[in-house]
């Protein structure tokens, strides 16, 4: 049986938008969570780095939430 403290810790874990792992510390961006490790990796990565493209692709979800695409009817 889990203790109350263990249950609270589990409830506070959130899935990171970037690495998709459950973490306890990070930032909330709209309805999304980015863990501190991924946040650090994002802000310190060079645009020439191959992982930079990966971060951009993962962050597209945030952009889509802000600016949903509207299809025009022909």
ZIURPE-V770381 format. One line per field, one symbol per residue. psi: psi as a letter, one per 30 degrees, with the letter a starting at -180 (. if undefined). Layout:
BEGIN
psi->???
END
This chain:
BEGIN
psi->kkleeeeeeeffklkkedfglklfkalkjbglkkleeeeeeeffklffkffeeeeeeeffeeeeeeikkkkkk.
END
